[in-house]
Amino acid sequence: MSFDVPEGLRYRESHEWIDPETGRVGITDFAQDELGDVVFVELPSEGDAVAADAEFGVIESIKAVSDLYAPVSGEVTAVNEALFDAPELVNDDPFGDGWMLELDLDADDLDDLLTAEEYADQIA
Amino acid sequence: MTLRKPPLREIHAERGATFTEFGGWDMPVEFDSIRAEHAAVREDAGIFDVSHMGEIVVAGPDATTLVQRLTTNDVTELDAGDAQYAAITREDGVMLDDTVVYRLPDEAGDDFGRDDPVPAYLFVPNAGHDTESHERWVDYRDDHDLDCEVRNVTEDWAMFAVQGPAAPDLVAGAVDDGGPDVRGLSRFSAAFAPLSGAECWVARTGYTGEDGFEILCPWDAAGDVWDLFVDDAAPCGLGARDTLRMEKGFLLSGQDFHPEDEPRTPYEADIGFVVDLDTEFVGRDALAEQAETGVEETFVGIELLDRGVPRHGYDITDEDGHVVGAVTSGTMSPSLDKPIALGYLPVDLTDPGTEVNVVVRAREKRAKVVTVPFE
């Protein structure tokens, strides 16, 4: 099975992605497939601070509970509240409507993250 | 430890199934999506490979006595082709396992050096319990000098569950020409029927809350029998089986009860209907006493009112925040789209509507006691 790994995003080994342009954060196509049917997400609120590599929330599928890790540090500027009523958006469109947070971001923080090519190798 | 494999392990893998260890077996947990598989069973039909379930045959002149002494229900009520749900309890009434007991057609006497047919039973221990069950039966037989054979045939028989409203027509259509019309079987009855040339034990039983059948077929015929159904019934894994049984409030051995981690009697587990105190069985006296004095805790359904997903092991608290129990099974119900849990509570908190909390990641989520099946 091959998974979508969009160019231009940066990736964390734990399967979160961040868009360097918008600061938008979500989980990858590979991660949503591994989790199975997503039934619940717990996310921080707008204005909360998150720290790079620290847990920022929880995602639950029917069969498992997983922590979500912040790719970078920053303040939460937007939360995708649509996921509270429709968590399945993470399965349906992990890089689109299934996004989770937007962070204000310092471009230097991105250096430790994987490129699309490096992430694709990791899940190959 | 090497995991035991169902006969179609590689066929399931080629189909893209993911696997999990269950009772020492390497079993498919999900083929497509638990939600889709769950819906297929509720609305149409699904097929589960449940070859990890044990099979023990007890046959001989004293077979009825042995099964009667080691299960809680009244096995003498069974005619050939009848099935019965029962618990297996130890002396203190605590459940070691739950099982379905089938009365087989009487077995020809050849194996026993006798001419007369002898009563024969098949019972189905949960995954990983076949060896200990076999030993328990053999030990009891020997200690009481009973005359019967106890055979562990777990790896002689594959087992499939075809479940859902479309299952009766599918199973009836799969029986070879000249075989019985299995649509005529009532719930908890069974018959031998030929499928793909193999003689199978076809029982109108299952653990999803839907109509359907469980089919025991010879291990070597598993592929042919599976192929009879898999184009019309969605292949389903243990993930969907778990959500389906939870919605109906059915117990999961090892999780909702366990002789060490969650020791429970049938009365506490709300399956008192499987206990017949007019029969003699191991654990009877303890259960008779509990029937007299009543239980302190019972198994209930709980529905979360706040957002969150209850999971095995999460604390249940009362209105004052005191821990009063724990979730033994929990999930987001795929059919009802709400968080549901099963667990034990003190009897004064078990009336439907009683407000409790389930502690999810250190936060109390409001919940209420409900009757099962969940609606």
Interface residues (C-beta under 8 A of the other chain):
Chain A: M1 G36 D37 V39 F40 E42 V58 E60 I62 K63 V65 F84
Chain B: G16 V29 E30 S33 I34 R35 G239 T243 R307 G308 V309 R311 T331 M332 P334 R361
